[in-house]
């Protein structure tokens, strides 16, 4: 591997490391949930609102992320997101009150929204073929961080008797990322037709993209948006609420609950890495539909049969891992010249789904119980599979 090759693909390597941090951040939040309840004397509804605050920040930044990316480029957007991430982690780790904690989570949400659009737009920029394979690899590294994080976070709580050092760890990881982004060169993005100069041309070597008005008239885009929005209801719910559910409903210790979350994301990561092979063999649409249905059944079993059945959550993780990157890959392949904008729309509505999910599960848990909240999450998987089936039928109808 020569220096030229390393320089060309360094943005992708930085994207992989960024996804690890995303995984660590999301899982730390879930593991420390019971500790936050005790430290700030809040109930499930307020904990759910706290998780939603992060998603609201993500929603806002991902909505504008596509525009920022096309206007300023990947490097500046990555720098902005990384700084917001680092500041947010520092605020959370030192928060003396609930409102300060909420500000910290808002900052991390704002940072993650623009960064996620940036890192996902790198794949179609660097790889013109087998994009689903590289999307699965990229999101597989999210699973790597998510697998390790619960173990480390639980260990820090047990050994140091506080949840705050988990955010010291995250801040240190983010500072390393900031240094890496500063010294990384990023490729230019396609430019929109409305930015063509007065002579009707763009700078040499800069491709034009599909007009936004054309993209927004495509019904398949909206089906994918709704599908990914509903899917993250389930995935985000597992990340944020599984340790709390196992601790409060099943009587697991904090360490055991964290171990289950880690095991879930271990199989989730395996699913992400194996997803490219599965998608190549049976196709993107079949992969999503089958994975959603199996995950639905696997999650339903421990909710209906409590005795020694929690390990089915771990089995479900493998099939969760296939869904999100495959939907992202489908969108990228359908709109190759407007990737940044399409990704921005996808992740904006994914954030909206996460906001509704984390808040709704908290409200249901406080008014009914946590098991009822998990049933709502599970139904979201079934609906995701049905929506992708509608996408398949719509494509066939359009072709005919």
SVG drawing of the C-alpha trace seen along z (x, -y; Angstrom):
<svg xmlns="http://www.w3.org/2000/svg" viewBox="-50 -35 54 55">
<polyline fill="none" stroke="black" stroke-width="0.4" points="0.0,0.0 1.8,-3.1 1.5,-6.7 -0.7,-7.8 -3.2,-5.0 -3.3,-5.9 -3.9,-9.6 -6.7,-8.8 -8.6,-6.5 -7.6,-8.3 -11.1,-10.0 -12.7,-6.6 -10.4,-5.4 -11.3,-8.6 -15.0,-7.8 -14.5,-4.3 -13.0,-5.8 -15.9,-8.3 -18.4,-5.4 -16.6,-3.8 -17.1,-6.9 -20.8,-7.1 -21.2,-3.5 -19.4,-4.2 -21.4,-7.4 -24.8,-5.7 -24.1,-2.7 -22.6,-4.7 -25.9,-6.7 -27.8,-3.5 -25.6,-1.9 -25.6,-4.9 -29.4,-5.3 -30.0,-3.8 -27.2,-5.9 -28.8,-9.1 -32.1,-8.2 -30.4,-8.1 -28.0,-11.0 -30.6,-13.5 -33.7,-12.0 -35.7,-11.7 -38.3,-9.2 -38.4,-7.2 -40.3,-10.0 -37.6,-12.6 -34.9,-10.1 -36.6,-9.5 -36.9,-13.2 -33.1,-13.6 -32.3,-11.0 -34.7,-12.8 -32.8,-16.1 -29.8,-14.5 -32.0,-13.3 -33.5,-16.8 -29.9,-18.2 -29.2,-15.5 -32.5,-16.3 -31.7,-20.0 -28.1,-19.5 -28.9,-16.6 -31.6,-18.7 -29.1,-21.4 -26.2,-18.9 -26.7,-18.3 -26.7,-22.0 -23.6,-22.6 -21.8,-19.7 -22.4,-20.9 -21.6,-24.5 -18.5,-24.0 -17.3,-20.5 -16.6,-17.5 -13.6,-18.7 -15.2,-21.8 -18.3,-20.0 -16.3,-17.2 -14.4,-19.8 -17.6,-21.5 -19.2,-18.3 -16.1,-17.1 -15.7,-20.3 -19.4,-20.1 -19.0,-16.5 -16.0,-17.2 -17.6,-20.2 -20.8,-18.2 -19.0,-15.3 -17.1,-17.7 -20.4,-19.4 -22.1,-16.0 -19.2,-14.7 -19.2,-17.7 -22.9,-18.5 -24.1,-19.5 -27.8,-19.6 -30.3,-18.0 -30.6,-21.2 -26.8,-21.3 -26.9,-17.7 -29.5,-18.4 -27.4,-21.1 -24.5,-18.7 -26.6,-16.1 -28.0,-18.8 -24.4,-19.6 -23.5,-16.0 -26.7,-15.6 -25.8,-18.6 -22.3,-17.3 -23.3,-13.8 -26.0,-14.9 -23.6,-16.8 -20.8,-14.2 -22.9,-11.3 -24.0,-12.8 -20.3,-13.6 -19.0,-10.1 -21.8,-8.4 -21.2,-10.7 -17.6,-9.5 -18.5,-6.0 -20.1,-7.1 -17.3,-9.6 -14.5,-7.0 -16.2,-3.8 -18.2,-3.6 -19.0,0.1 -20.0,2.5 -21.2,-0.5 -23.4,1.7 -20.3,3.6 -18.5,0.5 -21.7,-0.9 -21.9,2.3 -18.2,2.1 -18.6,-1.6 -21.6,-0.8 -19.9,2.3 -17.4,0.1 -20.3,-1.5 -21.1,1.9 -17.5,2.4 -17.7,-0.7 -21.1,0.3 -19.8,3.8 -16.9,2.5 -18.6,-0.5 -21.0,1.2 -18.2,3.3 -15.9,0.4 -18.7,-1.9 -19.9,0.7 -16.3,1.3 -15.8,-2.4 -19.0,-2.6 -18.0,0.4 -14.4,-0.6 -14.6,-4.4 -18.2,-4.5 -19.3,-7.1 -20.7,-7.3 -18.9,-10.5 -15.5,-9.0 -17.2,-7.4 -17.5,-10.9 -13.9,-11.7 -13.0,-8.6 -15.3,-9.9 -13.9,-13.4 -10.3,-11.9 -11.4,-9.8 -13.0,-12.9 -9.9,-15.0 -7.9,-12.3 -10.5,-12.4 -10.2,-16.2 -6.4,-15.9 -6.9,-13.3 -9.5,-15.4 -7.2,-18.4 -4.5,-16.5 -6.9,-14.6 -7.6,-15.8 -11.2,-15.2 -12.4,-14.8 -14.7,-17.4 -18.4,-16.8 -20.7,-17.0 -22.1,-20.5 -25.7,-21.3 -26.9,-22.7 -28.0,-25.9 -24.3,-26.7 -23.3,-26.7 -21.6,-30.0 -22.9,-32.6 -21.3,-30.9 -23.2,-27.7 -20.2,-25.7 -18.6,-24.3 -14.9,-24.1 -13.1,-21.3 -13.6,-17.9 -16.5,-18.9 -19.6,-16.8 -23.2,-18.2 -25.9,-16.6 -29.5,-15.7 -31.8,-18.8 -33.3,-18.7 -36.8,-19.2 -36.5,-15.9 -35.3,-14.0 -38.2,-15.3 -40.8,-14.0 -39.6,-10.4 -42.1,-8.4 -39.5,-5.7 -37.5,-8.2 -40.4,-8.9 -40.9,-5.2 -37.3,-4.8 -37.5,-7.8 -40.5,-6.4 -38.9,-3.0 -35.7,-4.2 -37.6,-6.5 -39.6,-3.7 -36.7,-1.3 -34.6,-3.5 -37.5,-3.4 -36.4,0.1 -32.7,-0.2 -32.6,-3.5 -34.9,-1.9 -32.6,1.0 -29.5,-1.2 -31.2,-3.5 -33.5,-1.2 -32.3,2.4 -30.0,2.0 -32.7,0.2 -35.3,2.8 -33.1,5.7 -32.2,4.0 -35.7,2.7 -37.9,5.5 -35.7,8.6 -33.6,7.7 -30.2,7.9 -27.3,6.1 -25.8,3.1 -22.9,5.2 -25.0,8.0 -27.4,5.6 -24.4,3.9 -23.0,7.4 -26.3,8.2 -26.2,4.8 -22.6,5.6 -23.5,9.0 -26.4,7.6 -24.0,5.2 -21.5,8.0 -24.0,9.9 -25.1,6.6 -21.6,5.9 -21.3,9.4 -24.5,8.7 -23.1,5.5 -19.9,7.1 -21.8,10.2 -24.5,8.0 -22.5,7.2 -22.2,10.9 -25.8,11.6 -26.9,8.6 -24.7,9.7 -26.3,13.2 -30.0,12.5 -30.3,8.7 -30.9,5.6 -34.7,5.8 -34.9,9.4 -32.1,8.9 -34.0,6.0 -37.4,7.8 -36.1,11.1 -33.8,9.4 -36.7,7.2 -39.1,10.2 -36.6,12.4 -35.6,9.6 -39.2,9.0 -39.8,12.6 -36.5,12.8 -37.4,9.6 -41.0,10.8 -40.0,14.1 -38.4,12.6 -41.2,10.1 -43.8,12.8 -41.8,15.5 -39.8,14.0 -38.1,17.1 -34.5,17.6 -35.3,16.0 -33.4,12.7 -30.7,14.2 -33.1,13.8 -32.3,10.1 -28.7,11.1 -29.8,13.2 -31.9,10.3 -28.8,8.1 -27.4,9.9 -30.5,9.0 -30.7,5.5 -27.2,5.0 -28.2,5.6 -31.1,3.1 -29.8,-0.5 -26.8,-0.4 -28.7,1.5 -31.4,-1.1 -28.7,-3.8 -27.0,-1.9 -30.3,-1.7 -30.9,-5.4 -27.3,-6.1 -27.7,-3.8 -31.0,-5.4 -29.7,-9.0 -26.0,-8.8 -25.6,-12.4 -27.4,-13.9 -26.1,-11.7 -25.5,-14.4 -29.0,-15.8 -30.6,-12.3 -28.5,-11.2 -29.5,-14.4 -33.2,-13.7 -32.8,-10.1 -30.9,-10.9 -33.2,-13.9 -36.2,-11.6 -34.2,-8.9 -33.5,-11.4 -37.2,-12.3 -38.0,-8.6 -35.4,-8.4 -36.9,-11.4 -40.4,-10.0 -39.2,-6.6 -37.1,-7.5 -39.7,-9.9 -42.7,-7.6 -41.0,-4.6 -40.3,-6.7 -43.9,-7.9 -45.3,-4.3 -42.9,-3.0 -44.0,-5.6 -47.7,-5.2 -47.9,-1.4 -44.6,0.4 -41.3,0.9 -42.4,4.2 -45.3,2.3 -42.7,-0.2 -40.6,2.6 -43.6,4.1 -44.0,0.8 -40.4,1.0 -40.8,4.5 -43.8,3.6 -41.7,1.0 -39.5,3.8 -42.5,5.5 -43.7,2.2 -40.2,1.6 -40.2,4.9 -43.7,4.2 -42.6,0.8 -39.7,2.2 -42.0,4.8 -44.1,1.8 -41.0,0.3 -40.4,3.5 -44.0,3.6 -43.8,-0.1 -40.6,0.4 -42.3,3.3 -45.4,1.2 -43.3,-1.7 -41.3,0.7 -44.5,2.2"/>
</svg>
